């Protein structure tokens, strides 16, 4: 059941990133987060009666810490993407975000079976392959081309690594909250992330009113992201954090496929190979 829930988390995360990416093409990412985070928090609050639980001091700390870690991950990832090629930053961030919970799971005493370890290794490889972006179009010029196709600076790589640690830390915080706390870890994480977004948005002069289809995209992205958090939380409670985090981190596959189908974006041979490796990883982890 843990693998199935993690797959649902990966699928919904992938759709959420696709929807959020569409919104971020028309507005600043921080502006989109200013709307999407509260929508996700509201949805989780509405679902609290379905997944009730007490809020202990431990759950409060882990939930708030998770929101802070996730927000830092998003902020630093977008900063790094503005400094270096996406096909460098995305794999670094994705691999780190998956590797950190695996290491934490081992430190917490998790001992997956031998085939599962092979699946974890293949999953990490698949994450890197799927996250590799196609080379930029030759028509792109100037600063845009230099960012997409240039060399990543040491600072950009460090920011990408820290962003991955932030995302991985978010997974760890959700998993470490009390098992009987219901949806509260996700609710608290969404609320703390929403609160952190406000001053950053004001500082970046990104507080703008969204309307029409853009508002719908931002709200849908926030709701889907929160649902993905719910699936991951349940997956981590049903099984090992190390396994759930690797399967969940395969979410770029969904984003890439949607972009290829709906936006006609091309995929690379490495990405297509990554899909096959990901399938093998899931089979091995589920055995």
C-alpha positions as a Markdown table, in Angstrom:
| # | Residue | x | y | z |
|---|---|---|---|---|
| 1 | Unk | 0.0 | 0.0 | 0.0 |
| 2 | Unk | 2.9 | 2.4 | 0.7 |
| 3 | Unk | 4.2 | 2.1 | -2.8 |
| 4 | Unk | 0.7 | 2.7 | -4.3 |
| 5 | Unk | 0.3 | 5.8 | -2.1 |
| 6 | Unk | 3.7 | 7.1 | -3.0 |
| 7 | Unk | 2.9 | 6.6 | -6.7 |
| 8 | Unk | -0.2 | 8.6 | -6.3 |
| 9 | Unk | 1.9 | 11.3 | -4.6 |
| 10 | Unk | 4.3 | 11.3 | -7.5 |
| 11 | Unk | 1.5 | 11.5 | -10.0 |
| 12 | Unk | -0.3 | 14.4 | -8.3 |
| 13 | Unk | 3.0 | 16.2 | -7.6 |
| 14 | Unk | 3.8 | 15.9 | -11.3 |
| 15 | Unk | 0.4 | 17.4 | -12.3 |
| 16 | Unk | 0.8 | 20.1 | -9.7 |
| 17 | Unk | 4.2 | 21.1 | -11.0 |
| 18 | Unk | 2.8 | 21.2 | -14.6 |
| 19 | Unk | -0.1 | 23.4 | -13.6 |
| 20 | Unk | 2.1 | 25.6 | -11.4 |
| 21 | Unk | 4.6 | 25.9 | -14.2 |
| 22 | Unk | 1.9 | 27.2 | -16.5 |
| 23 | Unk | 0.9 | 29.8 | -14.0 |
| 24 | Unk | 4.6 | 30.8 | -13.4 |
| 25 | Unk | 5.0 | 31.5 | -17.1 |
| 26 | Unk | 2.4 | 34.3 | -16.7 |
| 27 | Unk | 3.3 | 35.6 | -13.2 |
| 28 | Unk | 6.3 | 35.6 | -10.8 |
| 29 | Unk | 6.7 | 32.3 | -9.0 |
| 30 | Unk | 6.4 | 34.0 | -5.6 |
| 31 | Unk | 3.2 | 35.6 | -6.7 |
| 32 | Unk | 1.7 | 32.2 | -7.6 |
| 33 | Unk | 2.9 | 30.7 | -4.3 |
| 34 | Unk | 1.2 | 33.6 | -2.5 |
| 35 | Unk | -2.2 | 32.2 | -3.8 |
| 36 | Unk | -1.4 | 28.5 | -4.1 |
| 37 | Unk | -0.1 | 27.9 | -0.5 |
| 38 | Unk | -3.3 | 29.3 | 1.3 |
| 39 | Unk | -5.5 | 27.3 | -1.1 |
| 40 | Unk | -3.6 | 24.1 | -0.2 |
| 41 | Unk | -3.9 | 24.9 | 3.5 |
| 42 | Unk | -7.6 | 25.5 | 3.2 |
| 43 | Unk | -8.2 | 22.2 | 1.4 |
| 44 | Unk | -6.2 | 20.3 | 4.1 |
| 45 | Unk | -8.2 | 22.1 | 6.9 |
| 46 | Unk | -11.5 | 21.0 | 5.2 |
| 47 | Unk | -10.2 | 17.4 | 5.1 |
| 48 | Unk | -9.2 | 17.4 | 8.7 |
| 49 | Unk | -12.5 | 15.7 | 9.8 |
| 50 | Unk | -11.7 | 12.8 | 7.4 |
| 51 | Unk | -8.2 | 12.4 | 8.8 |
| 52 | Unk | -8.5 | 13.7 | 12.4 |
| 53 | Unk | -5.8 | 13.6 | 15.1 |
| 54 | Unk | -4.4 | 15.4 | 18.1 |
| 55 | Unk | -1.7 | 18.1 | 17.8 |
| 56 | Unk | 1.1 | 17.2 | 20.1 |
| 57 | Unk | 4.2 | 19.4 | 20.7 |
| 58 | Unk | 6.1 | 17.1 | 18.5 |
| 59 | Unk | 3.6 | 17.3 | 15.6 |
| 60 | Unk | 3.5 | 21.1 | 15.9 |
| 61 | Unk | 7.3 | 21.4 | 15.7 |
| 62 | Unk | 7.7 | 18.9 | 12.8 |
| 63 | Unk | 4.8 | 20.4 | 10.9 |
| 64 | Unk | 6.0 | 24.0 | 11.2 |
| 65 | Unk | 9.6 | 23.0 | 10.5 |
| 66 | Unk | 8.5 | 21.1 | 7.4 |
| 67 | Unk | 6.7 | 24.1 | 6.0 |
| 68 | Unk | 9.9 | 26.2 | 6.5 |
| 69 | Unk | 12.1 | 23.6 | 4.9 |
| 70 | Unk | 9.8 | 23.2 | 1.9 |
| 71 | Unk | 9.6 | 27.0 | 1.4 |
| 72 | Unk | 13.3 | 27.4 | 1.5 |
| 73 | Unk | 13.7 | 24.6 | -1.0 |
| 74 | Unk | 11.3 | 26.3 | -3.5 |
| 75 | Unk | 12.9 | 29.7 | -3.0 |
| 76 | Unk | 16.5 | 28.5 | -3.5 |
| 77 | Unk | 15.5 | 26.3 | -6.4 |
| 78 | Unk | 14.0 | 29.2 | -8.3 |
| 79 | Unk | 17.0 | 31.3 | -7.5 |
| 80 | Unk | 19.4 | 28.6 | -8.8 |
| 81 | Unk | 17.3 | 28.2 | -12.0 |
| 82 | Unk | 17.8 | 31.9 | -12.7 |
| 83 | Unk | 21.5 | 31.5 | -12.5 |
| 84 | Unk | 22.3 | 28.2 | -14.3 |
| 85 | Unk | 20.9 | 25.7 | -16.8 |
| 86 | Unk | 17.8 | 23.9 | -15.9 |
| 87 | Unk | 19.3 | 20.6 | -17.1 |
| 88 | Unk | 21.9 | 20.9 | -14.4 |
| 89 | Unk | 19.9 | 22.4 | -11.5 |
| 90 | Unk | 16.9 | 20.1 | -11.8 |
| 91 | Unk | 18.7 | 16.8 | -11.5 |
| 92 | Unk | 20.9 | 18.1 | -8.6 |
| 93 | Unk | 17.8 | 19.2 | -6.7 |
| 94 | Unk | 15.8 | 16.1 | -7.5 |
| 95 | Unk | 18.5 | 13.7 | -6.6 |
| 96 | Unk | 19.3 | 15.4 | -3.3 |
| 97 | Unk | 15.7 | 15.7 | -2.3 |
| 98 | Unk | 15.4 | 11.9 | -2.7 |
| 99 | Unk | 18.7 | 10.9 | -1.2 |
| 100 | Unk | 18.3 | 12.9 | 2.0 |
| 101 | Unk | 15.2 | 11.0 | 3.2 |
| 102 | Unk | 16.8 | 7.7 | 2.2 |
| 103 | Unk | 19.8 | 8.5 | 4.4 |
| 104 | Unk | 17.5 | 9.6 | 7.2 |
| 105 | Unk | 15.5 | 6.4 | 7.0 |
| 106 | Unk | 18.6 | 4.4 | 7.3 |
| 107 | Unk | 19.7 | 6.4 | 10.3 |
| 108 | Unk | 16.3 | 5.9 | 11.9 |
| 109 | Unk | 16.8 | 2.1 | 11.6 |
| 110 | Unk | 15.0 | 1.3 | 8.3 |
| 111 | Unk | 16.3 | -1.8 | 6.6 |
| 112 | Unk | 14.6 | -2.4 | 3.2 |
| 113 | Unk | 15.1 | -5.8 | 1.6 |
| 114 | Unk | 18.0 | -6.3 | -0.9 |
| 115 | Unk | 15.8 | -5.9 | -4.0 |
| 116 | Unk | 14.3 | -2.7 | -2.6 |
| 117 | Unk | 17.8 | -1.3 | -2.3 |
| 118 | Unk | 18.4 | -2.1 | -6.0 |
| 119 | Unk | 15.1 | -0.3 | -6.7 |
| 120 | Unk | 16.2 | 2.7 | -4.6 |
| 121 | Unk | 19.4 | 2.9 | -6.6 |
| 122 | Unk | 17.5 | 2.7 | -9.9 |
| 123 | Unk | 15.0 | 5.2 | -8.7 |
| 124 | Unk | 17.8 | 7.7 | -8.0 |
| 125 | Unk | 19.2 | 7.2 | -11.4 |
| 126 | Unk | 15.7 | 7.5 | -13.0 |
| 127 | Unk | 15.2 | 10.8 | -11.1 |
| 128 | Unk | 18.3 | 12.3 | -12.7 |
| 129 | Unk | 17.5 | 11.0 | -16.2 |
| 130 | Unk | 13.9 | 12.3 | -16.2 |
| 131 | Unk | 14.9 | 15.7 | -14.8 |
| 132 | Unk | 17.3 | 16.3 | -17.6 |
| 133 | Unk | 15.8 | 19.0 | -19.8 |
| 134 | Unk | 16.2 | 19.1 | -23.6 |
| 135 | Unk | 18.8 | 21.4 | -25.1 |
| 136 | Unk | 17.5 | 24.9 | -25.7 |
| 137 | Unk | 16.1 | 25.9 | -29.0 |
| 138 | Unk | 18.7 | 27.5 | -31.3 |
| 139 | Unk | 16.4 | 30.4 | -31.8 |
| 140 | Unk | 16.9 | 31.4 | -28.1 |
| 141 | Unk | 19.5 | 34.1 | -27.8 |
| 142 | Unk | 21.3 | 36.4 | -25.4 |
| 143 | Unk | 20.8 | 36.2 | -21.6 |
| 144 | Unk | 18.1 | 33.6 | -21.9 |
| 145 | Unk | 20.4 | 31.2 | -23.8 |
| 146 | Unk | 23.3 | 31.8 | -21.5 |
| 147 | Unk | 21.2 | 30.7 | -18.5 |
| 148 | Unk | 19.7 | 27.7 | -20.2 |
| 149 | Unk | 22.8 | 26.5 | -22.0 |
| 150 | Unk | 25.7 | 28.0 | -20.0 |
| 151 | Unk | 27.8 | 26.6 | -17.3 |
| 152 | Unk | 26.6 | 26.3 | -13.7 |
| 153 | Unk | 28.5 | 28.3 | -11.2 |
| 154 | Unk | 29.6 | 26.8 | -7.9 |
| 155 | Unk | 27.1 | 29.1 | -6.1 |
| 156 | Unk | 24.2 | 27.8 | -8.3 |
| 157 | Unk | 25.2 | 24.2 | -7.6 |
| 158 | Unk | 25.4 | 24.9 | -3.9 |
| 159 | Unk | 21.9 | 26.6 | -3.9 |
| 160 | Unk | 20.5 | 23.6 | -5.9 |
| 161 | Unk | 22.0 | 21.2 | -3.3 |
| 162 | Unk | 20.5 | 23.2 | -0.4 |
| 163 | Unk | 17.2 | 23.4 | -2.2 |
| 164 | Unk | 17.2 | 19.6 | -2.5 |
| 165 | Unk | 18.0 | 19.3 | 1.2 |
| 166 | Unk | 15.1 | 21.6 | 1.9 |
| 167 | Unk | 12.7 | 19.4 | -0.1 |
| 168 | Unk | 14.1 | 16.2 | 1.5 |
| 169 | Unk | 13.8 | 17.8 | 4.9 |
| 170 | Unk | 10.2 | 18.5 | 4.2 |
| 171 | Unk | 9.6 | 14.8 | 3.5 |
| 172 | Unk | 11.4 | 13.9 | 6.7 |
| 173 | Unk | 9.4 | 16.3 | 8.8 |
| 174 | Unk | 6.1 | 15.0 | 7.6 |
| 175 | Unk | 7.2 | 11.4 | 8.3 |
| 176 | Unk | 8.5 | 12.2 | 11.8 |
| 177 | Unk | 5.2 | 13.8 | 13.0 |
| 178 | Unk | 3.1 | 11.6 | 15.3 |
| 179 | Unk | 1.5 | 8.8 | 13.4 |
| 180 | Unk | -1.9 | 9.5 | 15.0 |
| 181 | Unk | -1.8 | 13.2 | 14.2 |
| 182 | Unk | -4.1 | 12.9 | 11.1 |
| 183 | Unk | -3.6 | 15.7 | 8.6 |
| 184 | Unk | -2.2 | 18.2 | 11.0 |
| 185 | Unk | 1.4 | 17.9 | 9.8 |
| 186 | Unk | 0.4 | 19.0 | 6.3 |
| 187 | Unk | -1.9 | 21.7 | 7.6 |
| 188 | Unk | 0.8 | 23.2 | 9.8 |
| 189 | Unk | 3.4 | 23.0 | 7.0 |
| 190 | Unk | 1.1 | 24.7 | 4.6 |
| 191 | Unk | 0.2 | 27.5 | 7.1 |
| 192 | Unk | 3.9 | 28.1 | 7.9 |
| 193 | Unk | 4.9 | 28.2 | 4.2 |
| 194 | Unk | 2.0 | 30.6 | 3.5 |
| 195 | Unk | 3.1 | 32.9 | 6.3 |
| 196 | Unk | 6.7 | 32.9 | 5.0 |
| 197 | Unk | 5.6 | 33.7 | 1.5 |
| 198 | Unk | 4.0 | 37.0 | 2.4 |
| 199 | Unk | 7.1 | 39.0 | 3.5 |
| 200 | Unk | 9.2 | 37.5 | 0.7 |
| 201 | Unk | 6.5 | 38.5 | -1.9 |
| 202 | Unk | 6.4 | 42.1 | -0.5 |
| 203 | Unk | 10.2 | 42.3 | -0.5 |
| 204 | Unk | 10.3 | 41.1 | -4.1 |
| 205 | Unk | 7.4 | 43.4 | -5.1 |
| 206 | Unk | 5.5 | 40.4 | -6.2 |
| 207 | Unk | 2.2 | 41.1 | -4.5 |
| 208 | Unk | -0.2 | 41.3 | -7.4 |
| 209 | Unk | -3.8 | 40.5 | -8.0 |
| 210 | Unk | -4.4 | 37.4 | -10.0 |
| 211 | Unk | -7.6 | 36.9 | -11.9 |
| 212 | Unk | -9.3 | 34.7 | -14.5 |
| 213 | Unk | -7.5 | 31.6 | -15.7 |
| 214 | Unk | -4.3 | 32.5 | -13.9 |
| 215 | Unk | -6.0 | 32.5 | -10.6 |
| 216 | Unk | -7.6 | 29.1 | -11.4 |
| 217 | Unk | -4.2 | 27.7 | -12.3 |
| 218 | Unk | -2.6 | 29.0 | -9.1 |
| 219 | Unk | -5.4 | 27.6 | -7.0 |
| 220 | Unk | -5.4 | 24.3 | -8.8 |
| 221 | Unk | -1.7 | 24.0 | -8.4 |
| 222 | Unk | -1.9 | 24.7 | -4.6 |
| 223 | Unk | -4.8 | 22.2 | -4.2 |
| 224 | Unk | -3.0 | 19.4 | -6.1 |
| 225 | Unk | 0.3 | 20.0 | -4.3 |
| 226 | Unk | -1.5 | 19.7 | -0.9 |
| 227 | Unk | -3.2 | 16.5 | -2.1 |
| 228 | Unk | 0.2 | 15.1 | -3.1 |
| 229 | Unk | 1.5 | 16.0 | 0.4 |
| 230 | Unk | -1.4 | 14.0 | 1.8 |
| 231 | Unk | -0.6 | 10.9 | -0.2 |
| 232 | Unk | 3.1 | 11.1 | 0.8 |
| 233 | Unk | 2.2 | 11.5 | 4.4 |
| 234 | Unk | 0.0 | 8.4 | 4.2 |
| 235 | Unk | 2.7 | 6.5 | 2.3 |
| 236 | Unk | 5.4 | 7.3 | 4.9 |
| 237 | Unk | 3.0 | 6.0 | 7.6 |
| 238 | Unk | 2.3 | 2.8 | 5.8 |
| 239 | Unk | 5.9 | 1.9 | 5.0 |
| 240 | Unk | 9.5 | 3.0 | 5.0 |
| 241 | Unk | 10.4 | 6.7 | 4.5 |
| 242 | Unk | 13.3 | 5.7 | 2.4 |
| 243 | Unk | 11.1 | 3.8 | -0.1 |
| 244 | Unk | 8.2 | 6.3 | -0.1 |
| 245 | Unk | 10.5 | 9.3 | -0.7 |
| 246 | Unk | 12.3 | 7.7 | -3.7 |
| 247 | Unk | 9.0 | 6.7 | -5.4 |
| 248 | Unk | 7.4 | 10.1 | -4.7 |
| 249 | Unk | 10.5 | 11.8 | -6.1 |
| 250 | Unk | 9.8 | 10.3 | -9.5 |
| 251 | Unk | 7.2 | 13.1 | -9.9 |
| 252 | Unk | 9.1 | 14.8 | -12.7 |
| 253 | Unk | 8.0 | 12.0 | -15.0 |
| 254 | Unk | 4.4 | 13.2 | -14.8 |
| 255 | Unk | 5.3 | 16.8 | -15.5 |
| 256 | Unk | 7.5 | 15.8 | -18.5 |
| 257 | Unk | 4.8 | 13.6 | -19.9 |
| 258 | Unk | 2.1 | 16.2 | -19.6 |
| 259 | Unk | 4.3 | 18.8 | -21.2 |
| 260 | Unk | 5.0 | 16.5 | -24.1 |
| 261 | Unk | 1.3 | 15.6 | -24.6 |
| 262 | Unk | -0.3 | 18.9 | -24.0 |
| 263 | Unk | 2.4 | 21.5 | -24.9 |
| 264 | Unk | 4.2 | 19.4 | -27.5 |
| 265 | Unk | 7.5 | 19.8 | -25.7 |
| 266 | Unk | 10.1 | 17.3 | -26.9 |
| 267 | Unk | 11.6 | 14.7 | -24.6 |
| 268 | Unk | 15.2 | 13.5 | -24.8 |
| 269 | Unk | 16.4 | 9.9 | -25.2 |
| 270 | Unk | 17.8 | 10.2 | -21.6 |
| 271 | Unk | 14.3 | 11.1 | -20.3 |
| 272 | Unk | 12.7 | 8.2 | -22.1 |
| 273 | Unk | 15.3 | 5.9 | -20.7 |
| 274 | Unk | 14.5 | 7.4 | -17.3 |
| 275 | Unk | 10.9 | 6.3 | -17.6 |
| 276 | Unk | 11.9 | 2.7 | -18.2 |
| 277 | Unk | 14.4 | 2.8 | -15.3 |
| 278 | Unk | 11.7 | 4.3 | -13.1 |
| 279 | Unk | 9.3 | 1.5 | -13.9 |
| 280 | Unk | 11.9 | -1.1 | -13.0 |
| 281 | Unk | 12.6 | 0.7 | -9.8 |
| 282 | Unk | 8.9 | 0.7 | -8.8 |
| 283 | Unk | 8.6 | -3.1 | -9.5 |
| 284 | Unk | 11.7 | -3.9 | -7.4 |
| 285 | Unk | 10.6 | -1.7 | -4.5 |
| 286 | Unk | 7.1 | -3.2 | -4.5 |
| 287 | Unk | 8.3 | -6.8 | -4.3 |
